[in-house]
Amino acid sequence: MSPTVSDNVLLSVREEETNLADRNTHATRVAGKGADPEKKALFADVTKRIDYTPKIGTELHGIKLSQLTEQQSEELAAFIAERGVVFFRDQEDLDSDEHVKLGARWGPLHVHPLIPHNQENPEVIILDSRLSPPGRYNTNNSWHSDVSFEPAPSSFSILKFDEIPEAGGDTVWSNGYQVYDDLSQPIKTLLEGLTATHSSDVFRVIQAQHGRKTFGKLNDSQHPVVRTNPVTGWKSVFTNSVFTREIDGVSIPESKWILEYLNDLISKRLEYQVRFHWEKHSVAIWDNRSTFHTGVADFSPYYRRGLRVTVSGEKPYYDPESGTQAQAFEATKEAIIAKQEAATKAKAESEATKTAVTA
């Protein structure tokens, strides 16, 4: 049977190509680890920095992702790990080939076992509201971390939209570091000793309902409920409502309670979240080890089409000696307070000078 192709999008494959995703592997190095803490090479080209919140989400201007040096790409990986998600505008030169090259700098690229992908670059998945089954590739309006069902889930995802709706279609991220930091110590202690099973069940349902062959095996994997980000060394909660099937080693009611509690924190605590409004040629890059995200399905009847490259990371682990974002943020908080106090003082001195002149 010939593969189903629409506008260079591979929807299904020949029998002999159904193991395409089985070549997925884990990263052999940690991109961004050991990068310059000040990120001088990266910020030398930044013309404007906009922090959406103090702890998650930053928009950088002046950067062309297709033109990064190796040092800049390493510093960017570290910056993304710290900020959770970083946004860029006007990246029209980031075509499919450059998209793939950027992701490959940080690790092996993941081939999704079910979602349609680019015929020439199977690592580029297509998120298009017009693809079948209806609505499935429109947007995923449930909180998740990309491909957490894999033995070595994603480190980074790089998403670019080349067709955007005239209204709606934002994406929202939630900060896994902050979810962990705000837990009480007894709950932290409980969660740090647990693992959870992440499954491909949602894709098995789609496969059964629509008779779809897959591009490879649909995996299930066990991961720690609290994991250490290997770049920052910070602890983050690592469960999500799409792929985490159950907490291992506890009763069904206990598992349900833990997962629902964590999912509520991720999805409902607005102070953990950042929201991005897409423009054509905008790019978002996020760290799946310490963030969760969801699309907002509010743009019908408009269409939306995006391309995503997903970088495979390391097998998740928990280090009890890990630090936290809250600890690291203390220095940042002091700098923010000092900056505000300096601005207040400068304003007061300026007003005093004006008063003296007019007196």
Buried (B, 14 or more C-beta within 10 A) or exposed (E): EEEEEBEEBBBBBEEEBBBBBBEBBBBEEBBBBEBEEEBEBBBEBEEEEEBBBEBBBBBBBEBBBBEBEEBBBBBBBBBBBBBBBBBBBBBEEBBBEBBBBBBEBBBBBBBBBBBBBBBEBBBBBBBBBBBEEEEBBBBBEBBBBBBBBBBBBBBBBBBBBBBBBEEBBBBBBBBBBBBBBBBEEEBBEBBBEBBBBBBBBBBBEBBEEEEBBBBBBBBBBEBBBBBBBBBBBBBBBBBBBBBBBBBEEBEEEEBEEBBEBBBEBBBEBEEBBBEBEBEEBBBBBBBBBBBBBBBBBEBBEBBBBBBBBBBBBBEBEBEEEBBBBBEBBEEBEEEEEEEEEEEEEEEEEEEEEEEEEEE
